[in-house]
């Protein structure tokens, strides 16, 4: 191989490695976003369940469970 071919090969290899780093960084950001979304969803669901339990304990009038949970599902779906 000539010196020019070797330089071109090393440049293309460096570009390929840079692209791989960018791809892995993007995958990492997607994963972090999914984890945050799951944590928020669990928190929202927990709050709905806790709120229903508190209302039931105090004897307040409530919506049906299906109504509350479907509303929560719609809200969570809008964030994903």
C-alpha positions in Angstrom: 0.0 0.0 0.0 1.1 3.5 -0.7 1.4 6.2 1.9 -1.6 8.0 0.3 -3.8 4.9 0.5 -2.8 4.3 4.1 -3.7 7.9 5.0 -7.1 7.6 3.3 -7.8 4.3 5.0 -7.0 5.8 8.4 -9.2 8.8 7.7 -12.1 6.6 6.7 -11.6 4.4 9.8 -11.6 7.5 12.0 -14.8 8.8 10.4 -16.4 5.4 10.9 -15.4 5.4 14.6 -16.8 8.9 15.0 -20.2 7.8 13.4 -20.3 4.8 15.8 -19.8 7.1 18.8 -22.6 9.4 17.6 -24.9 6.4 17.1 -24.2 5.0 20.6 -24.7 8.4 22.1 -28.1 8.7 20.4 -29.0 5.2 21.6 -28.0 6.2 25.1 -30.2 9.3 25.0 -33.2 7.2 23.8 -32.7 4.8 26.6 -32.5 7.6 29.2 -35.7 9.1 27.8 -37.5 5.7 28.1 -36.3 5.2 31.6 -37.5 8.7 32.6 -40.8 8.1 30.9 -41.3 4.8 32.8 -40.5 6.5 36.1 -42.9 9.3 35.4 -45.6 6.8 34.4 -45.2 4.8 37.6 -45.3 8.0 39.6 -48.5 9.2 38.0 -50.2 5.8 38.3 -49.1 5.6 42.0 -50.6 9.1 42.6 -53.9 8.1 41.0 -54.2 4.9 43.1 -53.3 6.8 46.2 -55.8 9.6 45.5 -58.6 7.0 45.0 -57.7 5.3 48.2 -57.7 8.6 50.2 -61.1 9.6 48.7 -62.5 6.1 49.5 -61.2 6.3 53.1 -62.8 9.8 53.6 -66.0 8.8 51.9 -65.9 11.3 49.1 -67.7 10.6 45.8 -65.4 9.3 43.1 -65.4 8.6 39.4 -65.3 5.0 38.4 -62.0 3.3 38.5 -62.1 2.6 34.8 -62.6 6.3 34.2 -59.7 7.4 36.3 -57.3 4.8 34.9 -58.3 5.4 31.3 -57.8 9.1 31.8 -54.4 8.4 33.2 -53.5 6.2 30.3 -54.5 8.9 27.8 -52.4 11.5 29.6 -49.4 9.1 29.7 -49.9 8.2 26.0 -49.8 11.9 25.1 -46.3 12.2 26.6 -44.8 9.3 24.8 
